[in-house]
Amino acid sequence: MEMVTRATSHSTDGDTRRRVTRHLLERGHATAADLAQDLGITATATRRHLDVMEAEGQVETRVVKTAGRGRPAKSYQLTPAARTSFGHTYDDLAMEALRWIRRFEGEGAVSGFAAEQVARLEARCRAALDAVDSDDPMARAQALATAMSSEGYAATASVIASGGQICQHHCPVAGVAAEFPQLCEAETRVISRLLGVHVQRLATIANGDGVCTTHVPGKSRGRRAAHGARGGGPVPLPDPSAPTDNPTGQR
């Protein structure tokens, strides 16, 4: 019986806190007294829920001046983290914006937009790679994976028979990149420039694969590729139809 009572209590607490969250979302902010009145629960119970939610980082407080000479009231509002639980339409907005660009400006404009977006990522990652005192592509790949992880890509680097590979286990723009591969292509160029070698994208989350996999050639091939890159012009994108000797990239 005690176990049932505890389970029921936890369920009721969760329902009440969801109501508090919804109420704060609709009102913007409210005092504990206002919430208690609107939700039909006691002020003591309301403050207990708010204390728990504040400790969990779901609500934050601010002081609101009141009329007269009384003490300022404490008002509660949702934190940015709590607001994310209600979802967003950023991907939809980005998709429609890119469709507009493609419709009125053409595919070239989409590619230009993609290049500009990843340029900021490139600048931040390059700062991390500058601290790597090595011309070994794999050493730089490891540093790049660490830098990309800090950008939300959950990236890892590993050595394989034909060189190495960078795996991105998360793609922040996968939904948009599924329709606009220019984003993946621009990102691949960035990886090539940062490593100074001609890399090959073998798989992408946007294309339905579980992981974005990029092949990094071995050191000897990398030096030739890096020399070619220093000779002028951008590092070319790989031909997706070309065969690869890396079995991990098979689809």
C-alpha positions in Angstrom: 0.0 0.0 0.0 2.9 2.4 0.8 4.4 1.8 -2.6 1.2 2.5 -4.3 0.7 5.7 -2.3 4.3 6.9 -3.2 3.8 6.2 -6.9 0.5 8.1 -6.8 2.1 11.0 -5.1 5.0 11.2 -7.6 2.4 11.1 -10.5 0.4 13.8 -8.9 3.4 16.0 -8.3 4.5 15.6 -12.0 1.0 16.5 -13.2 1.0 19.6 -11.0 4.4 20.8 -12.1 3.4 20.3 -15.7 0.4 22.6 -15.0 2.7 25.1 -13.4 5.0 25.0 -16.4 2.1 25.5 -18.8 0.7 28.3 -16.7 4.0 30.1 -16.7 4.4 29.6 -20.4 1.1 31.3 -21.0 1.4 34.1 -18.5 5.1 34.8 -18.8 5.6 35.1 -15.1 3.5 34.8 -11.9 3.9 34.9 -8.1 3.4 31.8 -6.0 0.1 33.3 -4.7 -1.2 33.9 -8.2 -0.3 30.4 -9.3 -1.9 28.9 -6.2 -5.2 30.7 -6.9 -5.3 29.9 -10.6 -4.4 26.2 -10.1 -6.6 25.7 -7.1 -3.9 24.4 -4.7 -2.5 25.8 -1.5 0.2 28.5 -1.4 2.4 26.1 0.6 2.0 23.3 -2.0 2.7 25.8 -4.8 5.9 27.0 -3.2 7.0 23.4 -2.6 6.6 22.6 -6.3 8.4 25.9 -7.3 11.3 25.1 -5.0 11.8 21.8 -6.6 11.5 23.2 -10.1 14.0 26.0 -9.3 16.5 23.4 -8.0 16.1 21.5 -11.3 16.7 24.6 -13.3 13.1 24.8 -14.7 12.1 28.1 -13.2 13.9 31.2 -12.1 12.8 34.2 -10.0 12.8 37.9 -10.3 11.6 40.7 -8.0 8.5 42.6 -8.9 7.7 45.9 -7.2 4.3 46.2 -5.7 2.1 49.2 -5.2 2.4 50.8 -1.7 5.1 50.3 0.9 5.0 46.5 1.1 7.8 44.1 0.4 8.6 43.4 -3.3 7.0 40.2 -4.5 8.9 37.3 -5.9 7.8 36.3 -9.4 8.6 33.1 -11.2 9.2 32.5 -14.9 10.4 29.6 -17.0 14.1 29.2 -17.8 15.3 28.9 -21.4 15.9 25.2 -20.7 12.3 24.6 -19.7 11.0 26.4 -22.8 12.8 24.0 -25.1 10.6 21.2 -23.8 7.8 22.7 -25.8 9.6 22.3 -29.1 10.3 24.8 -31.8 10.0 25.4 -35.6 13.5 26.5 -36.3 14.1 23.7 -38.8 10.8 24.6 -40.6 11.8 28.2 -40.8 15.3 27.4 -42.1 13.8 25.1 -44.7 11.4 27.7 -46.0 14.1 30.4 -46.0 16.4 28.1 -48.1 13.6 27.2 -50.4 12.9 30.9 -51.0 16.6 31.5 -51.8 16.6 28.6 -54.2 13.4 29.7 -55.9 14.4 33.3 -56.4 18.2 33.2 -56.5 19.1 29.7 -57.6 21.2 26.8 -56.4 24.4 28.9 -56.5 22.9 31.2 -53.8 22.1 28.3 -51.6 25.7 27.1 -51.9 26.9 30.6 -51.0 24.7 30.7 -48.0 25.9 27.2 -46.9 29.6 28.3 -47.3 29.0 31.4 -45.2 27.3 29.4 -42.4 30.1 26.9 -42.0 32.8 29.7 -42.2 32.1 30.6 -38.6 32.4 26.9 -37.6 35.7 26.8 -39.5 37.1 29.8 -37.7 36.3 28.4 -34.3 37.7 25.0 -35.1 40.8 26.5 -36.7 41.7 28.2 -33.5 41.7 24.8 -31.8 43.8 23.2 -34.5 46.4 25.9 -34.4 47.3 24.6 -30.9 48.3 21.2 -32.5 52.0 21.3 -33.4 51.9 18.5 -36.0 51.7 18.0 -39.7 50.2 14.6 -39.1 46.6 14.6 -40.5 45.4 12.1 -37.9 46.7 14.2 -35.0 44.9 17.1 -36.5 41.8 15.0 -37.1 41.7 14.1 -33.4 41.9 17.8 -32.5 39.2 18.6 -35.0 36.9 15.9 -33.6 37.3 17.4 -30.1 36.6 20.9 -31.5 33.5 19.7 -33.4 32.2 17.9 -30.3 32.2 21.2 -28.5 30.0 22.5 -31.4 27.4 19.8 -30.8 28.5 17.2 -33.4 29.5 14.5 -30.9 32.5 13.7 -33.1 35.2 11.1 -32.7 38.4 10.3 -34.7 39.9 6.8 -35.2 42.7 5.2 -37.2 41.9 2.6 -39.8 43.9 0.6 -42.3 43.7 3.2 -45.1 44.3 6.2 -42.8 41.6 7.4 -40.4 38.1 8.7 -40.2 36.1 11.3 -38.4 32.6 10.2 -37.2 30.0 12.7 -36.3 27.3 11.0 -34.3 25.0 14.0 -34.3 24.2 16.6 -37.0 22.5 19.8 -35.8 21.1 20.5 -39.3 20.3 17.0 -40.5 16.7 17.8 -41.2 17.5 20.7 -43.4 20.6 19.1 -45.0 18.4 16.2 -46.2 16.9 18.6 -48.8 19.9 20.9 -49.2 23.1 18.8 -49.5 25.0 22.0 -50.1 25.3 22.2 -46.3 27.1 18.8 -46.1 29.3 19.7 -49.1 30.3 23.0 -47.5 31.1 21.2 -44.3 33.2 18.6 -46.1 35.3 21.4 -47.7 35.8 22.9 -44.3 37.2 19.6 -42.9 39.5 19.3 -46.0 40.9 22.8 -45.4 41.3 22.4 -41.7 43.2 19.1 -42.1 45.1 20.2 -45.2 44.2 16.9 -47.0 41.6 15.7 -49.5 39.0 14.0 -47.3 36.1 11.9 -48.6 32.6 12.0 -47.1 31.4 8.3 -47.0 28.1 8.6 -45.2 25.8 11.3 -43.8 23.0 11.4 -41.2 21.1 13.6 -43.6 21.1 10.8 -46.2 19.7 8.3 -43.8 23.0 6.8 -42.4 23.4 6.4 -38.7 26.7 8.4 -38.6 28.4 11.1 -40.7 31.6 9.4 -41.7 34.5 11.2 -43.3 37.6 9.4 -44.5 41.0 11.0 -43.8 43.9 9.7 -45.9 47.1 8.4 -44.4 50.1 10.7 -43.8 51.9 10.1 -47.1 48.8 10.7 -49.2 47.9 13.6 -46.9 51.2 15.4 -47.6 50.6 15.3 -51.3 47.0 16.5 -50.9 48.2 19.3 -48.5 50.8 20.3 -51.0 48.2 20.5 -53.7 45.9 22.6 -51.5 48.7 25.1 -50.8 49.3 25.3 -54.6 46.1 27.4 -54.8 42.4 27.0 -55.2 39.9 25.2 -52.9 40.2 21.5 -52.0 37.9 19.7 -54.4 35.0 17.7 -53.2 35.1 13.9 -53.6 33.3 12.1 -56.3 30.5 10.2 -54.4 30.6 7.5 -57.2 34.3 6.8 -56.7 35.1 3.4 -55.0 36.6 3.4 -51.5 38.8 1.0 -49.7 37.1 1.7 -46.4 34.5 -0.9 -45.5 33.1 1.1 -42.7 31.7 3.6 -45.1 29.6 1.1 -47.1 25.9 1.8 -47.1 
